[in-house]
Amino acid sequence: MLNKLGFDLWANDYDQTVQLSEESNLYPFAGYKTILNTIFNEVMQCGNQSVLDIGFGTGVLTNKLYENGHEITGIDFSNKMIEIAQLKMPSALLIEFDFTEGLPEQLNGQKYDSIISTYALHHLTDEKKIEFIKSLLPLLKKEGKIYIGDISFQTRQSLEQCKKDSLAYWDDDEFYFVADEMISSLKALCQCEFHPISHCGGVFILSV
């Protein structure tokens, strides 16, 4: 798994790396553009909103929302990626913070119409994913939603099949979403639905 320095070094080439994997329909980024477009379209249905992006990277998705009038707050632990994203979104509040440690103090008491995260939360173990999502729920406005687009599978069996097919590239230091297990774990906290997009990616929509 890449650490902060790794992501800083990868920042300038990140979008190109993703594009190559996505266009080849290969793990881990097969369906990447469709996943981002799905979340974009969901957020855009509700007019201009306050949006929190967890692990926004170079701002591929949030910049499109920013250009369409949404108020953007984001957290990411890579200073270099923040620099790239801030140039695209000069009025956005972009906070350097490692979300694996929780949430920054600047978010205390804040409320958002939409909270989004794409290709970031797989750095958390399944247990920590649940804890982190639980910490996000109080930040939602009434009728607000959380959108998570990430490397994900409907079942544990489909994850294991992808691992077998992609063994040369598989990252054992990452923890990918299994929809059946995630929905079961979250049912006491919120409503959760999963929309598969590719053989290794999909979108979760969570609401209270």
Secondary structure as GFF3:
##gff-version 3
##sequence-region A 1 208
A	DSSP	alpha_helix	4	10	.	.	.	ID=ss1
A	DSSP	three_ten_helix	11	13	.	.	.	ID=ss2
A	DSSP	alpha_helix	14	23	.	.	.	ID=ss3
A	DSSP	alpha_helix	32	44	.	.	.	ID=ss4
A	DSSP	beta_strand	50	54	.	.	.	ID=ss5
A	DSSP	alpha_helix	60	67	.	.	.	ID=ss6
A	DSSP	beta_strand	71	76	.	.	.	ID=ss7
A	DSSP	alpha_helix	79	88	.	.	.	ID=ss8
A	DSSP	beta_strand	93	96	.	.	.	ID=ss9
A	DSSP	three_ten_helix	99	101	.	.	.	ID=ss10
A	DSSP	three_ten_helix	105	107	.	.	.	ID=ss11
A	DSSP	beta_strand	112	118	.	.	.	ID=ss12
A	DSSP	three_ten_helix	121	123	.	.	.	ID=ss13
A	DSSP	alpha_helix	126	136	.	.	.	ID=ss14
A	DSSP	three_ten_helix	137	139	.	.	.	ID=ss15
A	DSSP	beta_strand	140	153	.	.	.	ID=ss16
A	DSSP	alpha_helix	156	165	.	.	.	ID=ss17
A	DSSP	beta_strand	177	178	.	.	.	ID=ss18
A	DSSP	alpha_helix	179	186	.	.	.	ID=ss19
A	DSSP	beta_strand	191	198	.	.	.	ID=ss20
A	DSSP	beta_strand	201	207	.	.	.	ID=ss21
###
